[in-house]
Amino acid sequence: MRRVLPLVPLLLLAPLLLASGCGPARSSRSEATDAAREAARTVGERLYGRRPRTAEEVGRAASQMAGVEVMRVTGTSTHEGDGVEVVVRTSGSAYNSWVDLEEVTVRSCFTVRVSPGSRWREDPHDVDCPEGPALTFAPPPEPPELPAEELRTTLPRIPADGRVDEAEVRRTLAALDLDPRIRTEVEADGGRVGVLLSVKGNRFDPQDCLLARVVPGATEVWVPPRIQRMPGEGGCSVANALDPAPAPH
């Protein structure tokens, strides 16, 4: 007499029998962990770059990415020692209808290193999540605003037949009581006086600067075009204030 298998065990075996034709089925937890790792790899991609940054800048940038928690930051800056190592916590989800009743979500921690030696799409390493809440970072300080209008209204205006006094220009700048983070340069040449007000740049992005030129019959204040303010272009210099470079086409 042929034995008939109970229906319930057959239903439980069905997913395994179906999966056996194309290899073992991966668990939803494994796939969710892979998704969390891919999210951490994306963090590394977005932090990748040659621009020097402090550990705080790196941590702040990572914390502003959607779905990313920064759990620990070690190192001083990207260009010192081994660079900056960030432990991030990311999440991933997966759902295998054959073996799971509902979607599985995994939250895991990975290390991401940021330094000149980092590789593009470098694999993040799994680590145990540090205890405690995710780190928070204060917003970066706002750079000082360069006083274009104030400078334009206070610089001396010399008659066409007059003579520019460098000392008077320097006294005008001193009276503005500028933010100490604003660097000033004044130079006289051939009856003209050039003025540069600038804020320290990062050697990668356009520098923030303001130029002025006082000559008999004209006093000008302007911001050089962006391309001229790029590192190495010389737009943010007192020489450019004395002899302005032509605007790019």
C-alpha positions as CSV (number, residue, x, y, z in Angstrom):
1,M,0.0,0.0,0.0
2,R,1.5,3.4,-1.0
3,R,2.1,5.8,1.8
4,V,0.7,9.4,1.4
5,L,2.8,12.2,2.9
6,P,0.9,14.7,5.1
7,L,0.0,17.9,3.3
8,V,1.6,20.3,5.8
9,P,5.2,19.0,5.7
10,L,5.0,19.1,1.9
11,L,4.0,22.8,2.0
12,L,6.9,23.5,4.3
13,L,9.3,21.8,2.0
14,A,8.0,23.5,-1.2
15,P,10.2,26.6,-1.0
16,L,13.3,24.5,-0.5
17,L,12.4,22.2,-3.4
18,L,11.8,25.2,-5.6
19,A,15.0,26.8,-4.6
20,S,17.1,23.7,-5.1
21,G,16.8,24.0,-8.9
22,C,18.9,27.3,-8.8
23,G,21.1,26.9,-5.8
24,P,20.5,27.6,-2.1
25,A,18.2,30.6,-1.3
26,R,19.9,33.4,0.5
27,S,18.2,34.5,3.7
28,S,16.6,37.9,3.9
29,R,18.9,38.8,6.8
30,S,22.0,38.2,4.6
31,E,20.5,40.3,1.8
32,A,19.5,43.1,4.2
33,T,23.0,43.1,5.6
34,D,24.4,43.5,2.1
35,A,22.1,46.4,1.5
36,A,23.3,48.1,4.7
37,R,26.9,47.5,3.6
38,E,26.2,49.0,0.2
39,A,24.8,52.1,2.0
40,A,28.0,52.4,4.0
41,R,30.0,52.1,0.7
42,T,28.0,55.0,-0.6
43,V,29.1,57.0,2.4
44,G,32.7,56.3,1.5
45,E,32.0,57.4,-2.1
46,R,30.5,60.7,-1.1
47,L,33.3,61.4,1.4
48,Y,36.0,60.4,-1.2
49,G,38.2,63.3,-2.3
50,R,41.6,65.0,-2.0
51,R,40.5,68.1,-0.2
52,P,42.0,68.3,3.3
53,R,39.3,68.1,6.0
54,T,39.3,67.9,9.7
55,A,37.8,64.9,11.5
56,E,34.8,67.1,12.6
57,E,34.2,68.2,9.0
58,V,34.2,64.5,7.8
59,G,31.9,63.4,10.7
60,R,29.5,66.3,10.0
61,A,29.3,65.5,6.3
62,A,28.6,61.9,7.0
63,S,25.9,62.7,9.6
64,Q,24.0,64.8,7.1
65,M,23.5,61.9,4.7
66,A,20.1,60.3,4.7
67,G,19.8,57.1,6.7
68,V,23.4,57.4,8.2
69,E,24.3,57.6,11.9
70,V,27.8,58.5,12.9
71,M,28.8,56.4,15.9
72,R,32.5,57.3,16.2
73,V,35.2,59.4,14.5
74,T,38.9,58.9,15.1
75,G,41.9,60.8,13.7
76,T,42.7,64.5,13.4
77,S,42.4,65.3,9.7
78,T,42.3,63.5,6.4
79,H,45.9,64.4,5.6
80,E,47.5,63.5,9.0
81,G,48.6,60.0,9.9
82,D,46.2,57.4,8.6
83,G,43.5,59.9,7.9
84,V,40.1,59.9,9.5
85,E,38.1,56.8,10.3
86,V,34.3,57.0,10.7
87,V,32.1,54.3,12.1
88,V,28.7,54.6,10.6
89,R,25.5,52.8,11.3
90,T,23.3,52.1,8.3
91,S,20.3,49.9,7.6
92,G,19.2,47.6,4.9
93,S,16.0,45.7,4.2
94,A,15.1,42.6,2.2
95,Y,12.1,40.3,1.7
96,N,12.0,36.7,0.5
97,S,8.4,35.7,0.1
98,W,9.3,32.0,0.2
99,V,10.8,32.0,3.7
100,D,9.7,35.2,5.4
101,L,6.4,36.4,6.7
102,E,7.4,40.1,6.5
103,E,10.3,42.3,5.4
104,V,13.6,42.0,7.4
105,T,15.5,45.1,8.4
106,V,19.1,45.0,9.6
107,R,21.0,47.9,11.2
108,S,24.8,47.4,11.1
109,C,28.0,49.3,11.7
110,F,30.9,49.7,9.3
111,T,34.1,51.6,9.2
112,V,34.8,54.1,6.4
113,R,38.3,55.6,6.1
114,V,38.9,59.0,4.5
115,S,42.5,59.8,3.5
116,P,44.5,60.5,0.3
117,G,45.2,56.7,0.3
118,S,41.5,55.7,0.2
119,R,40.3,53.8,-2.8
120,W,37.2,54.6,-4.8
121,R,34.3,52.3,-3.7
122,E,36.5,50.8,-1.0
123,D,34.7,48.0,0.9
124,P,33.7,49.1,4.4
125,H,34.6,46.8,7.2
126,D,32.0,45.3,9.5
127,V,32.4,46.3,13.2
128,D,30.5,46.1,16.4
129,C,28.3,49.1,16.9
130,P,29.7,51.4,19.7
131,E,27.5,51.8,22.7
132,G,25.6,55.0,23.2
133,P,23.7,57.4,20.9
134,A,24.9,58.6,17.5
135,L,27.2,61.6,17.5
136,T,25.8,65.1,16.7
137,F,27.8,67.9,15.2
138,A,27.3,71.7,15.5
139,P,26.8,73.5,12.3
140,P,30.0,75.0,10.8
141,P,30.7,78.6,11.7
142,E,29.5,81.1,9.1
143,P,32.3,82.8,7.3
144,P,32.5,86.6,7.9
145,E,30.6,88.7,5.4
146,L,32.8,91.0,3.3
147,P,31.5,94.6,3.6
148,A,31.1,95.5,-0.1
149,E,28.6,98.3,0.3
150,E,30.3,99.8,3.4
151,L,33.6,99.8,1.6
152,R,32.1,101.4,-1.5
153,T,30.6,104.2,0.5
154,T,33.6,104.9,2.8
155,L,36.6,104.7,0.5
156,P,37.8,108.2,-0.5
157,R,36.8,109.6,-3.9
158,I,39.6,111.6,-5.4
159,P,39.1,114.4,-8.0
160,A,40.4,113.6,-11.5
161,D,43.2,116.1,-10.9
162,G,43.9,115.0,-7.4
163,R,46.3,112.6,-5.7
164,V,45.5,109.3,-3.9
165,D,46.7,109.1,-0.3
166,E,47.5,105.5,0.7
167,A,47.5,106.4,4.3
168,E,43.9,107.7,4.0
169,V,42.9,104.4,2.4
170,R,44.5,102.5,5.3
171,R,42.7,104.7,7.9
172,T,39.4,104.0,6.1
173,L,39.9,100.3,6.4
174,A,40.9,100.5,10.0
175,A,37.8,102.5,10.8
176,L,35.6,99.7,9.4
177,D,36.5,97.5,12.4
178,L,36.6,94.3,10.3
179,D,36.2,90.8,11.6
180,P,39.7,89.5,12.5
181,R,39.2,86.6,10.1
182,I,39.2,89.1,7.2
183,R,42.6,89.6,5.8
184,T,43.4,93.0,4.3
185,E,46.1,94.1,1.9
186,V,46.8,97.6,0.6
187,E,49.3,98.5,-2.1
188,A,50.1,101.7,-3.9
189,D,51.5,101.9,-7.4
190,G,51.7,104.6,-10.0
191,G,49.3,107.0,-8.3
192,R,46.8,104.2,-7.7
193,V,45.9,102.3,-4.5
194,G,44.6,98.7,-4.6
195,V,42.8,97.0,-1.8
196,L,42.2,93.3,-1.1
197,L,39.8,91.9,1.5
198,S,39.8,88.1,1.7
199,V,38.7,85.2,3.8
200,K,41.0,82.1,4.1
201,G,40.1,79.5,1.5
202,N,40.5,75.7,1.5
203,R,42.8,75.6,-1.6
204,F,40.0,73.7,-3.6
205,D,36.9,75.9,-3.7
206,P,36.6,79.5,-5.0
207,Q,38.0,81.9,-2.4
208,D,35.8,84.6,-1.0
209,C,37.4,88.0,-1.6
210,L,36.6,91.7,-2.4
211,L,38.7,94.0,-4.5
212,A,38.9,97.8,-4.6
213,R,40.9,100.4,-6.5
214,V,41.2,104.1,-5.8
215,V,42.5,106.3,-8.6
216,P,42.0,109.9,-9.4
217,G,38.5,110.3,-10.8
218,A,37.2,106.8,-9.9
219,T,36.8,104.5,-6.9
220,E,35.7,100.9,-7.7
221,V,34.7,98.0,-5.5
222,W,34.0,94.5,-7.0
223,V,34.1,90.8,-6.5
224,P,36.2,88.9,-9.1
225,P,34.4,86.3,-11.3
226,R,34.3,82.8,-9.8
227,I,36.8,81.4,-12.3
228,Q,39.3,84.1,-11.2
229,R,38.8,83.2,-7.5
230,M,39.7,79.5,-8.0
231,P,43.0,78.5,-6.4
232,G,46.0,79.4,-8.5
233,E,44.1,81.9,-10.7
234,G,45.3,85.0,-8.9
235,G,42.0,86.8,-8.8
236,C,42.1,87.3,-5.1
237,S,45.2,89.4,-5.0
238,V,46.1,93.0,-4.5
239,A,47.8,92.9,-7.9
240,N,44.4,92.1,-9.5
241,A,43.0,95.1,-7.7
242,L,45.6,97.4,-9.2
243,D,45.4,95.9,-12.7
244,P,42.1,94.0,-13.0
245,A,42.2,90.9,-15.2
246,P,39.7,90.9,-18.1
247,A,36.5,89.2,-17.3
248,P,36.2,85.6,-18.8
249,H,34.1,85.2,-21.8
